[in-house]
Amino acid sequence: MNPVLEAIDESAALEQLHELGCTDGLPVIIPTAARVERMVLATLLDGDLVLGEMGPGMGVATVEKVAIAAVMAGCLPDYMPIVLAAVKAVILPSFDLTEMQSTTHCTAPLIIVNGPARITCGPVASGFGALGPGHRANASIGRALRLAMINIGGAQPGSSDMALLGHPGKFTYCLAEDEEHSPFPPLHSSLGFKTDDSVVTVIGAEAPHSVIYSGNADDPENADKLLAQLAVGLANFATNNAILTGGAAVVVLNPEHADIFSQANMSRDDVQNKLWQFTHKPVSQLQQVGGAFGGGRDPDGDYKTFNKPEDILILTAGGSGLYSMVMPSWCAGKHKNSAVSVLVETDQFCEIPL
């Protein structure tokens, strides 16, 4: 059983949670026993069921503890299958959670939702402003993962969470792919899942970097020019991707930009391959700005910022227009900041009436 805190009222309880370092700095919903029990009930799982350990504090993540984080974050019970999947993803060894939570880099877990759970466990926004305010599922699902990382994983700024500045995605960082307006198959199907599966993909990422491009359908080089712009944002010499190399990253195409590739008859694989080539860099520039990271290479040659095209995740989301987004990454840890995908399990989910 988790220890039970007591307070004279919810206002006092909130102040107590702030004082104990149990919040992300914003007000939370008080996780009363009744609220937590209702959240656990929605999963039809035993609250004591152990999901795994969360670094760096190596706290044991149970269904009940995750439910506490979900209550505090403002989740509806409907969101619990996605929250549980996100927690399962980050506690897998390949996510390197302990190292990611302890690095001085600003990395934060970006949650990408695919499949029917985008609707049945949300809805999780994928259109205009999907990474901004106004979308309860996006905001509270991402926040629930962060509160779990704080209260189960023990990540506290300046002691165990060593990010020098962090970024706003460390409050919440969650969106769905806009599968309906994408010219490509859903992201999760390209990662080996069935199209009708519900999947959460999590990757440690920087804040979104805006990439501006005004398309011209009459320009035969339209797609290549867009790729060049995306490559600048993704792997310029201010990013870890260009200096440390070998990690993964994310490209979020707005539907208009995605359509440019469709008009050029380019598949997701085609875009990944060409973008991978566009992010090859001259060693001479790396040696100029990267210090020791440029050692041991032929100064007259090029090098790869990503080991393989598949390390660049590409999805469609947002409103149509001039701007897409790229999310460079940390590129470190034993598994080089790889993306991790987990099935969203909804078979046992029980809908709880409001």
C-alpha positions as CSV (number, residue, x, y, z in Angstrom):
1,M,0.0,0.0,0.0
2,N,1.1,3.6,-0.7
3,P,1.4,5.8,2.3
4,V,-1.7,7.9,2.9
5,L,-1.3,11.7,3.5
6,E,-3.9,13.6,5.5
7,A,-4.9,17.3,5.3
8,I,-7.8,19.3,6.7
9,D,-9.1,20.2,3.2
10,E,-8.0,20.0,-0.4
11,S,-6.4,23.5,-0.3
12,A,-4.1,22.3,2.5
13,A,-3.5,19.0,0.7
14,L,-2.4,20.9,-2.4
15,E,0.1,22.9,-0.4
16,Q,1.4,19.8,1.2
17,L,2.0,18.1,-2.1
18,H,3.8,21.2,-3.4
19,E,6.0,21.3,-0.2
20,L,6.8,17.6,-0.6
21,G,8.0,18.1,-4.2
22,C,5.2,15.8,-5.6
23,T,4.0,18.2,-8.2
24,D,5.4,19.7,-11.4
25,G,5.0,23.2,-10.0
26,L,1.4,23.6,-11.2
27,P,-1.7,22.8,-9.2
28,V,-2.9,19.2,-9.3
29,I,-6.1,17.3,-8.6
30,I,-5.8,15.9,-5.1
31,P,-5.5,12.0,-5.4
32,T,-8.1,11.0,-2.9
33,A,-8.6,7.3,-2.3
34,A,-12.0,7.4,-4.1
35,R,-10.5,9.1,-7.2
36,V,-7.6,6.7,-7.4
37,E,-9.8,3.7,-6.9
38,R,-12.0,4.9,-9.8
39,M,-9.0,5.3,-12.0
40,V,-7.7,1.9,-11.2
41,L,-11.2,0.4,-11.7
42,A,-11.2,1.6,-15.3
43,T,-8.2,-0.6,-16.0
44,L,-9.7,-3.8,-14.6
45,L,-6.2,-4.5,-13.3
46,D,-5.0,-5.1,-9.8
47,G,-3.7,-1.9,-8.3
48,D,-0.7,-3.7,-6.9
49,L,0.3,-5.0,-10.4
50,V,4.0,-4.1,-10.9
51,L,4.8,-2.6,-14.3
52,G,8.5,-2.1,-13.6
53,E,11.0,0.3,-12.1
54,M,11.4,4.0,-13.0
55,G,14.8,5.6,-12.9
56,P,16.8,7.3,-11.6
57,G,15.3,6.5,-8.2
58,M,14.3,3.0,-9.3
59,G,10.8,3.4,-7.7
60,V,8.4,0.5,-8.4
61,A,5.7,1.5,-10.8
62,T,2.4,-0.2,-10.0
63,V,-1.0,0.4,-11.6
64,E,-2.1,2.2,-8.5
65,K,0.9,4.6,-8.5
66,V,0.4,5.4,-12.1
67,A,-3.3,6.0,-11.4
68,I,-2.3,8.5,-8.7
69,A,-0.2,10.3,-11.3
70,A,-3.1,10.2,-13.7
71,V,-5.6,11.7,-11.1
72,M,-3.1,14.4,-10.2
73,A,-2.6,15.3,-13.9
74,G,-6.4,15.7,-14.5
75,C,-6.9,12.6,-16.6
76,L,-10.2,11.0,-17.3
77,P,-10.4,7.3,-16.6
78,D,-10.7,6.9,-20.4
79,Y,-7.1,7.9,-20.8
80,M,-5.6,5.2,-18.6
81,P,-4.8,2.7,-21.3
82,I,-2.6,5.3,-23.1
83,V,-1.0,6.5,-19.8
84,L,-0.2,2.9,-18.9
85,A,1.3,2.2,-22.3
86,A,3.5,5.4,-22.1
87,V,4.8,4.3,-18.6
88,K,5.5,0.8,-20.0
89,A,7.4,2.3,-22.9
90,V,9.7,4.5,-20.8
91,I,10.6,1.7,-18.3
92,L,11.8,-0.6,-21.0
93,P,15.6,-0.8,-20.8
94,S,15.9,0.4,-24.4
95,F,14.5,3.8,-23.4
96,D,17.4,4.5,-21.1
97,L,15.1,6.4,-18.6
98,T,17.6,6.6,-15.8
99,E,20.2,8.2,-18.1
100,M,17.6,10.4,-19.8
101,Q,16.3,11.8,-16.5
102,S,19.8,12.4,-15.3
103,T,21.3,14.1,-18.3
104,T,22.1,17.9,-18.5
105,H,20.3,17.9,-21.9
106,C,16.8,19.2,-22.2
107,T,15.2,16.0,-23.4
108,A,11.6,15.1,-22.5
109,P,9.5,12.1,-23.5
110,L,7.4,12.9,-26.5
111,I,4.3,10.6,-26.7
112,I,2.9,9.8,-30.1
113,V,-0.5,8.0,-30.2
114,N,-1.6,5.9,-33.2
115,G,-4.6,3.7,-33.9
116,P,-8.1,3.5,-32.6
117,A,-7.1,4.6,-29.1
118,R,-6.6,8.1,-30.5
119,I,-10.4,8.3,-30.4
120,T,-11.6,5.7,-27.9
121,C,-9.1,6.7,-25.2
122,G,-9.2,10.4,-25.8
123,P,-9.8,12.0,-28.2
124,V,-6.1,12.8,-28.5
125,A,-5.7,15.9,-30.7
126,S,-3.7,15.7,-33.9
127,G,-4.8,18.8,-35.7
128,F,-4.4,22.6,-35.1
129,G,-2.4,23.3,-31.9
130,A,-2.0,19.6,-31.0
131,L,1.1,20.4,-28.9
132,G,-0.4,23.5,-27.4
133,P,-3.1,24.4,-24.9
134,G,-6.8,23.5,-25.1
135,H,-6.6,19.7,-25.5
136,R,-7.4,17.9,-22.3
137,A,-6.3,14.4,-23.3
138,N,-2.9,15.6,-24.7
139,A,-2.2,17.8,-21.8
140,S,-3.2,15.4,-19.0
141,I,-1.7,12.2,-20.6
142,G,1.7,13.8,-21.1
143,R,1.5,15.4,-17.6
144,A,0.6,12.0,-16.0
145,L,3.8,10.5,-17.4
146,R,5.8,13.4,-16.1
147,L,4.2,13.2,-12.6
148,A,5.0,9.5,-12.6
149,M,8.6,10.2,-13.5
150,I,8.7,12.7,-10.6
151,N,7.0,10.7,-7.9
152,I,7.9,7.1,-8.9
153,G,11.1,7.8,-10.7
154,G,12.3,10.4,-8.2
155,A,13.3,13.0,-10.8
156,Q,13.9,16.3,-9.0
157,P,15.5,19.3,-10.7
158,G,19.0,20.0,-9.7
159,S,19.5,16.7,-7.8
160,S,18.4,13.8,-9.9
161,D,16.9,15.6,-13.0
162,M,20.0,17.5,-14.1
163,A,18.6,19.2,-17.2
164,L,20.3,22.6,-17.3
165,L,17.2,24.4,-18.4
166,G,14.7,21.9,-19.6
167,H,11.8,22.9,-21.9
168,P,8.0,23.2,-21.7
169,G,7.6,19.6,-23.0
170,K,8.8,18.5,-19.5
171,F,5.3,19.5,-18.3
172,T,3.5,17.6,-21.0
173,Y,4.4,16.4,-24.5
174,C,1.8,14.4,-26.3
175,L,-0.1,14.3,-29.6
176,A,-1.7,11.8,-32.0
177,E,-0.8,11.3,-35.6
178,D,-3.4,12.7,-38.0
179,E,-3.8,9.4,-39.9
180,E,-6.9,10.7,-41.8
181,H,-4.9,13.5,-43.5
182,S,-1.6,11.7,-43.9
183,P,-0.6,10.5,-47.4
184,F,1.4,7.7,-45.7
185,P,0.3,4.6,-43.8
186,P,0.1,5.3,-40.0
187,L,3.4,5.6,-38.3
188,H,2.9,2.5,-36.1
189,S,2.3,0.3,-39.2
190,S,5.7,1.3,-40.5
191,L,7.1,0.2,-37.1
192,G,5.8,-3.3,-37.5
193,F,2.4,-3.1,-35.9
194,K,-1.0,-3.9,-37.5
195,T,-2.9,-1.0,-38.8
196,D,-5.8,-1.6,-36.4
197,D,-3.5,-1.8,-33.4
198,S,-3.4,1.1,-30.9
199,V,0.2,2.0,-30.2
200,V,2.1,4.5,-28.1
201,T,5.6,5.5,-29.4
202,V,7.8,7.5,-27.0
203,I,11.1,9.2,-27.7
204,G,13.1,11.6,-25.7
205,A,13.1,14.8,-27.7
206,E,13.9,18.5,-27.6
207,A,11.2,21.1,-27.8
208,P,9.7,21.4,-31.3
209,H,11.8,23.4,-33.8
210,S,9.6,25.2,-36.4
211,V,10.5,24.7,-40.0
212,I,9.0,27.2,-42.5
213,Y,8.5,26.3,-46.1
214,S,6.2,27.8,-48.8
215,G,5.5,25.2,-51.4
216,N,5.2,25.7,-55.1
217,A,3.5,22.9,-56.9
218,D,5.0,24.1,-60.3
219,D,8.5,23.7,-59.0
220,P,10.0,20.3,-59.9
221,E,12.4,20.6,-57.0
222,N,9.5,21.4,-54.5
223,A,10.0,18.2,-52.5
224,D,13.8,18.4,-52.4
225,K,13.6,22.0,-51.2
226,L,11.3,21.0,-48.4
227,L,13.6,18.2,-47.4
228,A,16.6,20.6,-47.3
229,Q,14.7,22.9,-44.9
230,L,13.7,20.0,-42.7
231,A,17.3,18.8,-42.6
232,V,18.5,22.2,-41.5
233,G,16.2,22.1,-38.5
234,L,16.8,18.5,-37.7
235,A,20.6,18.3,-37.8
236,N,22.1,21.7,-37.8
237,F,25.4,22.1,-35.8
238,A,23.6,23.4,-32.8
239,T,21.9,20.0,-32.3
240,N,23.2,16.9,-30.5
241,N,22.1,14.9,-33.6
242,A,24.8,16.7,-35.7
243,I,27.5,16.6,-33.0
244,L,27.0,13.4,-31.0
245,T,25.4,11.5,-34.0
246,G,23.7,8.1,-34.0
247,G,20.4,8.9,-32.2
248,A,16.9,9.2,-33.4
249,A,14.6,12.2,-34.1
250,V,11.1,13.2,-35.1
251,V,9.6,15.1,-38.1
252,V,6.0,16.3,-37.8
253,L,4.7,17.3,-41.2
254,N,1.7,19.4,-41.5
255,P,-0.8,18.0,-44.0
256,E,0.1,20.6,-46.7
257,H,3.8,19.7,-46.4
258,A,3.0,16.0,-46.3
259,D,1.0,16.5,-49.5
260,I,4.1,17.9,-51.3
261,F,5.8,14.5,-50.8
262,S,2.6,12.7,-52.0
263,Q,2.5,14.9,-55.2
264,A,6.2,13.8,-55.7
265,N,5.1,10.2,-55.4
266,M,7.3,9.7,-52.3
267,S,6.5,7.2,-49.7
268,R,7.5,7.5,-46.0
269,D,10.5,5.3,-46.8
270,D,11.5,7.6,-49.7
271,V,11.2,10.7,-47.5
272,Q,13.3,9.0,-44.7
273,N,16.0,7.9,-47.1
274,K,16.3,11.3,-48.8
275,L,16.2,13.2,-45.5
276,W,18.8,10.8,-44.1
277,Q,21.1,11.7,-47.1
278,F,20.3,15.4,-46.6
279,T,21.6,15.2,-43.0
280,H,25.0,13.8,-44.0
281,K,27.5,16.5,-42.9
282,P,31.1,17.5,-43.8
283,V,33.6,16.3,-41.2
284,S,35.5,19.6,-41.6
285,Q,32.5,21.5,-40.1
286,L,32.2,19.0,-37.3
287,Q,35.8,19.4,-36.4
288,Q,35.4,23.1,-36.5
289,V,32.5,23.3,-34.1
290,G,32.4,19.9,-32.4
291,G,35.7,19.8,-30.6
292,A,36.7,16.3,-29.6
293,F,33.6,14.9,-31.2
294,G,35.2,15.4,-34.6
295,G,38.3,13.5,-33.9
296,G,39.4,10.3,-35.7
297,R,37.6,11.2,-39.0
298,D,38.8,12.0,-42.5
299,P,38.6,15.8,-42.6
300,D,37.9,15.7,-46.3
301,G,34.9,13.3,-46.0
302,D,31.3,13.3,-44.8
303,Y,29.7,11.6,-41.9
304,K,26.1,10.4,-41.0
305,T,24.2,12.2,-38.3
306,F,21.8,9.3,-38.2
307,N,22.9,5.7,-38.5
308,K,20.0,4.7,-40.7
309,P,16.9,6.3,-42.3
310,E,14.5,4.5,-40.0
311,D,15.9,6.6,-37.1
312,I,14.0,9.6,-38.4
313,L,10.4,9.1,-37.4
314,I,8.0,10.9,-39.7
315,L,4.3,11.5,-39.0
316,T,1.6,13.9,-40.1
317,A,-0.1,16.3,-37.6
318,G,-1.1,19.9,-37.1
319,G,-3.0,22.4,-39.2
320,S,-2.1,23.0,-42.9
321,G,0.1,25.9,-43.8
322,L,3.7,27.1,-43.8
323,Y,5.1,25.4,-40.7
324,S,6.1,21.8,-39.9
325,M,8.1,20.8,-36.8
326,V,11.2,18.8,-36.1
327,M,12.3,17.4,-32.7
328,P,16.0,16.8,-32.5
329,S,17.1,14.5,-29.7
330,W,19.7,13.8,-27.0
331,C,21.6,11.0,-28.9
332,A,23.1,9.4,-25.9
333,G,22.6,6.6,-23.4
334,K,23.3,3.0,-24.0
335,H,20.6,2.8,-26.7
336,K,21.4,6.2,-28.2
337,N,18.0,7.7,-27.4
338,S,16.0,5.2,-29.4
339,A,12.2,5.4,-29.9
340,V,10.2,2.8,-28.1
341,S,6.7,1.6,-29.1
342,V,4.2,-0.3,-26.9
343,L,0.7,-1.6,-27.7
344,V,-2.2,0.1,-25.9
345,E,-4.1,-2.6,-24.2
346,T,-7.8,-1.9,-24.2
347,D,-9.3,-5.4,-24.0
348,Q,-9.7,-5.2,-20.3
349,F,-10.6,-1.5,-20.1
350,C,-13.8,-0.6,-18.3
351,E,-15.6,2.6,-19.2
352,I,-16.4,4.5,-16.0
353,P,-19.4,6.8,-16.2
354,L,-18.8,10.5,-15.3
